[in-house]
Amino acid sequence: MHILLILLFIIGLLALIPFAAAEGAIVNTDKAPAALGPYSQAVWAGDLLFLSGQIGLDPESGKLVAGGTLSQAEQIFNNIRAILESQEMDFKNIVKVTVFGLDIKEFPEVNKLYATFFPENPPARSFVQAAGLPAGAAIEIEAVAHKNGDIILTNVSS
Protein backbone atom coordinates (compact mmCIF):
# COMPACT_ATOMS: atom_id res chain seq x y z
CA MET A 1 0.00 0.00 0.00
CA HIS A 2 2.83 2.38 0.91
CA ILE A 3 4.60 1.72 -2.41
CA LEU A 4 1.37 2.30 -4.31
CA LEU A 5 0.97 5.72 -2.66
CA ILE A 6 4.56 6.64 -3.53
CA LEU A 7 4.03 5.57 -7.15
CA LEU A 8 0.84 7.63 -7.39
CA PHE A 9 2.67 10.63 -5.95
CA ILE A 10 5.51 10.28 -8.48
CA ILE A 11 3.06 9.91 -11.37
CA GLY A 12 1.28 13.05 -10.16
CA LEU A 13 4.56 14.97 -10.14
CA LEU A 14 5.45 13.74 -13.62
CA ALA A 15 2.08 14.95 -14.90
CA LEU A 16 2.99 18.49 -13.78
CA ILE A 17 6.28 18.64 -15.73
CA PRO A 18 4.89 19.95 -19.04
CA PHE A 19 3.04 22.75 -17.24
CA ALA A 20 6.02 23.69 -15.10
CA ALA A 21 8.23 23.81 -18.20
CA ALA A 22 5.87 26.33 -19.79
CA GLU A 23 6.23 28.78 -16.88
CA GLY A 24 8.26 31.74 -18.12
CA ALA A 25 9.01 29.99 -21.42
CA ILE A 26 9.81 32.09 -24.47
CA VAL A 27 7.86 31.21 -27.63
CA ASN A 28 9.37 31.54 -31.08
CA THR A 29 8.12 29.89 -34.26
CA ASP A 30 9.34 30.28 -37.82
CA LYS A 31 5.67 30.15 -38.93
CA ALA A 32 5.30 33.78 -37.73
CA PRO A 33 7.57 36.76 -38.41
CA ALA A 34 10.70 37.08 -36.32
CA ALA A 35 10.73 39.90 -33.77
CA LEU A 36 11.91 43.25 -35.16
CA GLY A 37 13.69 44.12 -31.92
CA PRO A 38 14.66 42.82 -28.50
CA TYR A 39 11.42 41.04 -27.67
CA SER A 40 9.87 37.59 -28.04
CA GLN A 41 6.91 36.53 -30.17
CA ALA A 42 5.22 35.38 -26.97
CA VAL A 43 5.98 34.52 -23.35
CA TRP A 44 4.27 32.09 -20.96
CA ALA A 45 3.43 33.32 -17.46
CA GLY A 46 1.64 30.54 -15.65
CA ASP A 47 -1.42 29.55 -17.68
CA LEU A 48 -1.30 32.79 -19.69
CA LEU A 49 0.45 33.28 -23.01
CA PHE A 50 1.24 36.93 -23.75
CA LEU A 51 1.65 37.52 -27.49
CA SER A 52 3.68 40.53 -28.52
CA GLY A 53 2.09 43.05 -30.85
CA GLN A 54 2.00 41.67 -34.37
CA ILE A 55 2.07 43.75 -37.53
CA GLY A 56 1.19 42.49 -40.98
CA LEU A 57 4.57 41.01 -41.85
CA ASP A 58 4.82 38.03 -44.15
CA PRO A 59 6.82 35.44 -42.18
CA GLU A 60 8.78 34.28 -45.23
CA SER A 61 9.77 37.65 -46.72
CA GLY A 62 9.76 39.65 -43.49
CA LYS A 63 8.04 42.46 -45.39
CA LEU A 64 4.76 44.23 -44.71
CA VAL A 65 1.96 42.81 -46.88
CA ALA A 66 0.51 45.13 -49.50
CA GLY A 67 -3.09 46.27 -49.55
CA GLY A 68 -3.59 48.46 -46.51
CA THR A 69 -5.20 47.94 -43.14
CA LEU A 70 -7.47 44.97 -43.89
CA SER A 71 -4.76 43.01 -45.70
CA GLN A 72 -2.37 43.68 -42.84
CA ALA A 73 -5.01 42.72 -40.26
CA GLU A 74 -5.65 39.41 -42.02
CA GLN A 75 -1.92 38.66 -42.07
CA ILE A 76 -1.69 39.59 -38.39
CA PHE A 77 -4.41 37.07 -37.53
CA ASN A 78 -2.57 34.43 -39.58
CA ASN A 79 0.60 35.23 -37.61
CA ILE A 80 -1.28 35.05 -34.31
CA ARG A 81 -2.76 31.71 -35.38
CA ALA A 82 0.76 30.39 -36.12
CA ILE A 83 2.01 31.39 -32.67
CA LEU A 84 -1.04 29.87 -30.99
CA GLU A 85 -0.76 26.63 -32.98
CA SER A 86 2.90 26.33 -32.02
CA GLN A 87 1.58 26.02 -28.46
CA GLU A 88 -1.31 23.69 -29.37
CA MET A 89 -3.83 26.51 -28.97
CA ASP A 90 -6.24 28.44 -31.21
CA PHE A 91 -8.37 31.60 -31.20
CA LYS A 92 -10.72 30.06 -28.61
CA ASN A 93 -7.86 30.38 -26.10
CA ILE A 94 -7.58 34.16 -26.51
CA VAL A 95 -9.03 36.08 -23.56
CA LYS A 96 -7.88 39.66 -24.38
CA VAL A 97 -6.99 41.52 -27.57
CA THR A 98 -5.64 45.03 -28.02
CA VAL A 99 -5.80 46.56 -31.50
CA PHE A 100 -3.73 49.62 -32.38
CA GLY A 101 -4.76 51.36 -35.60
CA LEU A 102 -3.63 54.50 -37.37
CA ASP A 103 -7.18 55.51 -38.30
CA ILE A 104 -10.17 54.95 -36.01
CA LYS A 105 -12.41 55.41 -39.05
CA GLU A 106 -11.25 51.96 -40.24
CA PHE A 107 -12.59 50.37 -37.05
CA PRO A 108 -15.90 49.15 -38.60
CA GLU A 109 -14.13 47.28 -41.42
CA VAL A 110 -11.50 45.84 -39.07
CA ASN A 111 -14.34 44.83 -36.73
CA LYS A 112 -16.02 42.79 -39.51
CA LEU A 113 -12.77 40.91 -40.19
CA TYR A 114 -12.15 40.48 -36.45
CA ALA A 115 -15.59 38.86 -36.06
CA THR A 116 -14.65 36.13 -38.54
CA PHE A 117 -11.83 35.01 -36.23
CA PHE A 118 -14.02 35.17 -33.10
CA PRO A 119 -17.48 34.02 -34.26
CA GLU A 120 -18.75 33.17 -30.76
CA ASN A 121 -17.81 34.20 -27.25
CA PRO A 122 -15.26 36.81 -28.39
CA PRO A 123 -12.56 37.87 -25.94
CA ALA A 124 -12.31 41.24 -24.23
CA ARG A 125 -10.88 43.84 -26.59
CA SER A 126 -9.64 47.41 -26.86
CA PHE A 127 -9.15 49.43 -30.05
CA VAL A 128 -6.74 52.35 -29.74
CA GLN A 129 -5.86 54.91 -32.39
CA ALA A 130 -2.07 55.24 -32.58
CA ALA A 131 0.02 58.12 -33.92
CA GLY A 132 2.44 55.67 -35.53
CA LEU A 133 3.30 51.98 -35.67
CA PRO A 134 6.50 50.00 -36.37
CA ALA A 135 7.75 49.52 -39.94
CA GLY A 136 5.04 51.77 -41.39
CA ALA A 137 2.25 49.38 -40.40
CA ALA A 138 -1.36 50.58 -40.42
CA ILE A 139 -2.43 48.20 -37.64
CA GLU A 140 -0.89 46.19 -34.79
CA ILE A 141 -2.60 43.56 -32.65
CA GLU A 142 -1.50 41.99 -29.39
CA ALA A 143 -3.26 39.23 -27.49
CA VAL A 144 -3.33 37.27 -24.26
CA ALA A 145 -4.33 33.61 -24.38
CA HIS A 146 -5.14 31.15 -21.62
CA LYS A 147 -4.24 27.51 -22.07
CA ASN A 148 -7.84 26.60 -21.15
CA GLY A 149 -9.44 29.64 -22.80
CA ASP A 150 -12.13 27.64 -24.58
CA ILE A 151 -13.41 26.59 -21.17
CA ILE A 152 -13.18 30.08 -19.63
CA LEU A 153 -14.92 32.00 -22.42
CA THR A 154 -18.48 30.95 -21.99
CA ASN A 155 -21.45 33.27 -21.98
CA VAL A 156 -22.36 34.11 -18.39
CA SER A 157 -24.79 36.97 -19.01
CA SER A 158 -27.53 37.33 -16.49
ChimeraX attribute file (.defattr): number of C-alpha atoms within 10 A of each C-alpha:
attribute: neighborCount
match mode: 1-to-1
recipient: residues
	/A:1	6
	/A:2	6
	/A:3	8
	/A:4	9
	/A:5	10
	/A:6	11
	/A:7	12
	/A:8	11
	/A:9	12
	/A:10	11
	/A:11	11
	/A:12	11
	/A:13	10
	/A:14	11
	/A:15	11
	/A:16	10
	/A:17	10
	/A:18	9
	/A:19	12
	/A:20	12
	/A:21	11
	/A:22	18
	/A:23	15
	/A:24	14
	/A:25	14
	/A:26	15
	/A:27	18
	/A:28	17
	/A:29	17
	/A:30	11
	/A:31	17
	/A:32	23
	/A:33	24
	/A:34	17
	/A:35	15
	/A:36	11
	/A:37	6
	/A:38	5
	/A:39	11
	/A:40	16
	/A:41	21
	/A:42	23
	/A:43	20
	/A:44	20
	/A:45	14
	/A:46	15
	/A:47	16
	/A:48	20
	/A:49	28
	/A:50	21
	/A:51	22
	/A:52	18
	/A:53	21
	/A:54	25
	/A:55	29
	/A:56	29
	/A:57	23
	/A:58	20
	/A:59	18
	/A:60	11
	/A:61	9
	/A:62	14
	/A:63	13
	/A:64	19
	/A:65	19
	/A:66	12
	/A:67	8
	/A:68	13
	/A:69	22
	/A:70	20
	/A:71	17
	/A:72	23
	/A:73	26
	/A:74	18
	/A:75	21
	/A:76	25
	/A:77	20
	/A:78	19
	/A:79	23
	/A:80	27
	/A:81	18
	/A:82	20
	/A:83	24
	/A:84	23
	/A:85	14
	/A:86	16
	/A:87	15
	/A:88	10
	/A:89	20
	/A:90	19
	/A:91	20
	/A:92	23
	/A:93	22
	/A:94	27
	/A:95	23
	/A:96	16
	/A:97	19
	/A:98	16
	/A:99	20
	/A:100	23
	/A:101	24
	/A:102	19
	/A:103	14
	/A:104	13
	/A:105	10
	/A:106	15
	/A:107	18
	/A:108	10
	/A:109	11
	/A:110	20
	/A:111	12
	/A:112	11
	/A:113	16
	/A:114	17
	/A:115	11
	/A:116	9
	/A:117	16
	/A:118	13
	/A:119	10
	/A:120	12
	/A:121	14
	/A:122	19
	/A:123	19
	/A:124	13
	/A:125	13
	/A:126	10
	/A:127	15
	/A:128	16
	/A:129	15
	/A:130	15
	/A:131	9
	/A:132	13
	/A:133	14
	/A:134	12
	/A:135	12
	/A:136	10
	/A:137	21
	/A:138	23
	/A:139	29
	/A:140	23
	/A:141	21
	/A:142	20
	/A:143	22
	/A:144	21
	/A:145	24
	/A:146	22
	/A:147	22
	/A:148	15
	/A:149	20
	/A:150	17
	/A:151	10
	/A:152	14
	/A:153	18
	/A:154	12
	/A:155	9
	/A:156	6
	/A:157	4
	/A:158	3
